[in-house]
């Protein structure tokens, strides 16, 4: 059986989408089976991440060319049993589609997106979800939102959680601190937040809370590191830092590698995730796997992922954020207990299990569609 995956995100610094497909394919390679897979990639850097057992084809980085021509052409030639995409399928597709929709924040909070991006996602994701044989997502929260917005039968939406890569693990705190000092020039104790600089990640709210925290603890030697790719919204986050009164203690790293993240997670005093909306929230598990105590928002999928292994706060409340951060920073025993609970929680998720469940969906869809396709001589889109 031959399957195909749109893996154009690998090597293109597309953060969450890249981590998802890269991790899923790596885990799939470890799962024994008499199946083959073609990965459609857009970057030469993808070569170092793709398992050797998978075939690869090159498609354009330009989404118009990739979705309007390249993928359709390759799929017509390769004839896989199905293609697995994230959010958007090619315009013309001769095989069944499985789509991963991580979240529908563009529908529930459109103000967090530029107008052109709102329009593009509304149009292309609706079209893809309507024609998909199955929709995959990482949390029950996202599954309910997808069913609500797209009027799909819940049985056609499959929840397959993400996981932290095995790279993320506890290492020597001294080694981690030395790496961060040399790489980012941060030598003081610091809070860490990971995520692209964009409205829904709420870095501006965290900056306000951090400045307020310093005012309540004037003798505290503490910095804030914001690790994440700069986007169209980055200038606003930087202006908020400049006006906070604590600008000299706030550090921006831009895009960071997994190796950078490993050391940042291990060196931080506390990991803070103030996002307004997440379909899953993978940085929570990465930080927990490294032994960091976690404080995060009480919204969207974050309580589902964190369970009892994080202290929660209202991301719209500066006071709540300050209270939770202060509590964890001043109570070493509480911080150590949350770190232990976090490691236990992260261990409950596995990319291998996620890969096995994804392959089960592949097989189910191929069994439903292949007989009819063989009779007709074509593999159509199928909706159950």
C-alpha positions in Angstrom: 0.0 0.0 0.0 1.3 3.4 -1.0 0.4 6.6 1.0 1.4 10.2 0.4 2.0 13.1 2.8 2.3 16.8 1.9 5.5 17.5 3.9 6.3 20.9 2.4 6.6 22.4 5.9 9.8 20.5 6.7 12.8 22.7 6.6 10.7 25.8 5.9 10.6 27.1 9.5 6.8 26.7 9.7 7.1 26.0 13.4 4.1 23.9 14.7 3.1 22.5 11.3 6.7 21.6 10.6 7.2 19.9 14.0 4.0 17.9 13.5 4.7 16.4 10.1 8.4 15.9 10.8 7.7 14.1 14.1 4.9 12.0 12.6 7.0 10.8 9.7 9.9 10.0 12.0 7.7 7.9 14.2 6.0 6.2 11.2 9.4 5.0 10.0 9.7 3.1 13.3 6.4 1.3 12.9 6.8 -1.9 11.0 4.5 -2.5 8.1 4.2 -3.5 4.5 3.4 0.0 3.3 5.3 2.7 1.5 5.1 6.4 1.7 5.9 9.4 -0.5 6.7 12.7 1.1 6.3 15.9 -1.0 8.9 18.4 0.2 9.8 22.0 -0.7 13.2 22.5 1.0 16.6 20.9 0.5 16.8 20.9 4.4 14.0 18.3 4.4 16.5 15.6 3.4 18.2 15.5 6.8 14.8 15.0 8.5 13.1 12.4 6.3 13.6 8.7 7.1 15.5 6.9 4.4 12.7 4.4 3.8 10.4 7.1 2.4 10.4 8.3 -1.2 10.5 12.0 -1.7 9.3 14.4 -4.5 10.0 18.1 -4.8 7.2 20.6 -4.9 7.2 24.4 -5.0 7.5 26.6 -1.9 5.0 28.9 -3.5 1.6 27.8 -2.2 -0.2 28.8 -5.4 2.1 26.6 -7.5 2.2 23.8 -5.0 -1.6 23.5 -4.5 -2.6 24.5 -7.9 -0.3 22.4 -10.0 2.7 20.5 -8.4 0.8 18.3 -5.9 -1.9 17.4 -8.4 0.6 16.5 -11.0 2.6 14.2 -8.7 -0.5 12.6 -7.2 -1.8 11.8 -10.7 1.5 10.1 -11.6 2.2 8.4 -8.2 -1.4 7.2 -7.6 -1.1 6.7 -3.8 -4.1 5.3 -1.9 -4.5 8.7 -0.3 -2.8 11.9 0.5 -2.5 13.4 4.0 -2.3 17.2 4.2 -2.4 19.9 6.9 -5.4 22.3 6.5 -5.4 22.6 2.7 -5.6 20.0 -0.1 -4.5 20.6 -3.7 -7.0 22.3 -5.9 -7.4 19.2 -8.2 -6.8 15.9 -6.4 -7.3 12.5 -7.9 -7.0 10.6 -4.6 -8.8 10.6 -1.2 -7.7 13.2 1.3 -7.0 13.0 5.0 -6.6 16.4 6.5 -5.1 17.5 9.8 -6.7 20.6 11.2 -4.8 21.6 14.3 -7.3 24.4 15.3 -9.9 26.7 13.9 -8.7 29.9 15.6 -9.1 31.7 12.2 -12.9 31.1 12.6 -13.2 31.7 16.3 -10.8 34.6 16.7 -10.4 36.1 13.2 -9.1 39.3 14.7 -5.8 37.5 15.4 -5.2 37.2 11.6 -4.5 39.6 8.8 -7.5 39.9 6.5 -5.9 38.2 3.6 -5.0 35.2 5.8 -8.6 35.0 7.3 -10.0 34.9 3.8 -7.6 32.3 2.5 -8.0 29.9 5.5 -11.8 30.2 5.5 -12.0 29.3 1.8 -9.4 26.6 1.5 -9.9 24.8 4.8 -13.7 24.7 4.4 -13.2 23.2 0.9 -10.7 20.6 2.1 -12.7 19.6 5.2 -15.9 19.2 3.1 -14.1 16.8 0.8 -11.9 14.9 3.2 -12.4 11.2 4.1 -11.3 11.9 7.6 -10.2 14.9 9.7 -7.4 14.5 12.2 -6.9 16.8 15.2 -4.9 16.8 18.4 -7.5 17.5 21.1 -11.1 16.9 22.0 -11.4 20.7 22.2 -10.4 21.1 18.6 -12.6 18.1 17.5 -15.7 19.8 19.0 -14.8 23.1 17.4 -14.3 21.5 13.9 -17.6 19.6 14.2 -19.4 22.7 15.2 -18.0 24.9 12.4 -18.0 22.5 9.6 -21.1 20.3 10.3 -19.2 17.1 10.1 -20.2 13.8 11.8 -18.0 13.5 15.0 -17.2 9.9 13.8 -15.3 11.4 10.9 -13.1 13.5 13.2 -10.3 11.5 14.8 -8.4 12.8 17.9 -4.8 11.8 17.8 -2.7 13.8 20.3 0.7 15.2 19.6 3.7 14.5 21.8 7.1 16.0 22.7 10.0 14.7 20.7 12.4 12.4 22.5 15.0 15.1 22.1 13.3 17.0 24.9 14.5 15.6 28.2 16.2 16.8 31.4 19.9 17.7 31.0 22.4 19.3 33.3 21.0 22.7 34.4 24.5 24.1 34.5 25.2 22.9 30.9 21.9 24.4 29.8 22.6 27.7 31.5 26.0 27.9 29.9 24.6 27.3 26.5 21.9 30.0 26.9 24.5 32.4 28.2 26.8 31.8 25.2 24.0 31.6 22.6 21.6 34.3 23.7 23.6 36.4 26.2 21.2 35.7 29.0 23.1 35.0 32.2 20.4 35.7 34.9 17.5 33.5 35.9 14.7 33.8 33.4 11.1 33.0 32.5 10.6 31.4 29.1 7.7 31.7 26.6 7.8 29.8 23.3 5.7 30.7 20.3 5.7 32.8 17.1 5.1 36.5 17.9 1.5 36.8 17.0 -1.7 38.2 18.7 -3.2 34.9 20.0 0.1 33.9 21.7 -0.4 36.9 24.0 3.2 37.9 24.5 2.0 41.4 25.1 -0.1 40.3 28.1 2.9 38.4 29.4 5.2 41.4 29.1 2.7 43.5 31.1 2.5 40.7 33.8 6.3 40.4 33.9 6.7 44.1 34.5 4.1 44.0 37.2 5.8 41.0 38.8 9.1 42.9 39.0 7.3 45.8 40.7 6.0 43.5 43.4 9.4 41.9 43.8 11.9 44.8 43.2 14.9 42.8 44.5 14.3 39.9 42.1 17.0 39.3 39.5 14.8 37.8 36.8 14.6 38.2 33.0 12.0 37.1 30.3 13.0 35.2 27.2 10.5 35.2 24.3 11.6 32.5 21.9 9.7 32.5 18.6 9.7 33.5 15.0 9.1 37.2 14.2 5.9 37.7 12.2 3.9 40.7 10.9 2.9 41.3 14.6 6.5 41.3 16.0 6.9 45.1 15.9 3.9 45.5 18.3 5.3 43.0 20.8 8.7 44.8 20.7 7.0 48.2 21.3 5.2 46.7 24.3 8.5 45.5 25.7 10.1 49.0 25.1 7.3 50.7 26.9 7.1 48.2 29.8 9.7 49.7 32.0 11.6 46.4 31.9 12.9 46.4 28.4 16.5 45.7 29.5 15.3 42.4 31.0 13.2 41.2 28.0 15.0 39.1 25.3 13.8 38.2 21.8 15.5 35.2 20.1 13.5 35.0 16.8 13.3 31.5 15.4 15.1 28.8 17.5 16.3 25.3 16.7 15.3 22.2 18.7 18.8 22.3 20.2 18.2 25.8 21.4 14.8 24.9 22.8 16.3 21.9 24.7 18.7 24.2 26.5 16.2 27.0 27.0 13.6 24.7 28.6 16.2 23.1 30.9 17.7 26.5 32.0 14.5 28.4 32.7 13.1 29.0 36.2 9.6 28.7 34.9 7.9 28.1 31.5 4.9 30.4 31.0 2.4 29.9 28.1 -0.2 32.7 28.1 -1.9 31.9 24.8 -5.5 32.9 24.3 -6.2 30.0 22.0 -4.4 26.7 21.2 -5.7 23.6 19.4 -3.1 21.6 21.4 -0.2 23.5 22.8 2.9 21.3 22.1 5.4 23.6 23.9 3.7 22.7 27.2 4.7 19.0 26.7 8.2 19.9 25.5 8.8 22.1 28.6 7.4 19.4 30.9 9.5 16.7 29.3 12.6 18.8 30.1 11.6 19.1 33.8 10.4 22.8 33.7 7.5 23.8 36.0 4.7 25.2 33.8 2.1 28.0 34.2 -0.4 28.4 31.3 -3.7 29.8 30.3 -7.0 28.2 31.4 -8.4 28.5 27.8 -9.0 26.3 24.7 -7.1 23.0 24.7 -4.5 23.9 27.3 -6.2 22.5 30.4 -6.9 19.3 28.5 -3.2 18.9 27.6 -1.8 20.1 30.9 -4.2 18.2 33.1 -3.1 18.7 36.7 0.6 19.2 35.7 0.5 23.1 35.4 -0.9 26.0 37.3 -3.6 27.8 35.3 -4.4 31.5 34.9 -6.9 33.7 32.9 -4.7 35.0 30.1 -6.8 38.3 30.1 -6.0 38.9 33.8 -2.6 40.5 34.5 -3.2 40.0 38.2 -3.9 36.3 37.9 -0.8 35.8 35.8 1.4 37.7 38.3 -0.1 35.7 41.2 0.6 32.3 39.6 4.2 33.2 38.5 5.0 34.7 41.9 3.7 31.6 43.7 5.8 29.2 41.6 8.9 31.4 41.8 8.8 31.9 45.6 7.8 28.3 46.5 10.6 26.0 45.6 8.8 22.9 46.8 5.7 23.7 44.7 7.9 24.4 41.7 9.7 21.0 42.1 6.3 19.2 42.5 4.9 20.8 39.4 8.1 19.8 37.5 7.7 16.2 38.6 4.0 16.1 37.6 5.0 17.7 34.3 7.5 15.0 33.4 4.9 12.3 34.3 2.3 14.1 32.1 4.6 14.4 29.1 5.4 10.7 29.3 1.8 9.9 28.7 2.1 11.1 25.1 4.1 9.3 22.4 4.7 10.1 18.7 4.9 6.3 18.1 1.4 5.8 19.4 0.2 8.8 17.4 1.9 7.3 14.3 0.2 3.9 14.8 -3.2 5.6 15.2 -2.6 7.7 12.1 -1.7 4.6 10.1 -4.9 2.9 11.3 -6.8 5.8 9.8 -4.8 5.5 6.5 -5.7 1.8 6.3 -9.4 2.4 7.1 -9.7 5.0 4.4 -7.8 3.0 1.8 -10.0 0.0 2.5 -13.2 2.1 2.1 -12.1 3.7 -1.2 -9.8 1.3 -3.1 -12.4 -1.3 -4.2 -14.7 1.3 -5.7 -11.7 3.1 -7.2 -10.4 -0.1 -8.7 -13.7 -0.8 -10.5 -13.9 2.7 -11.8 -10.2 3.1 -12.6 -9.9 6.2 -10.5 -9.5 7.2 -6.9 -12.1 9.9 -6.1 -12.6 12.1 -3.1 -14.7 10.1 -0.7 -16.9 11.4 2.2 -18.5 8.9 4.3 
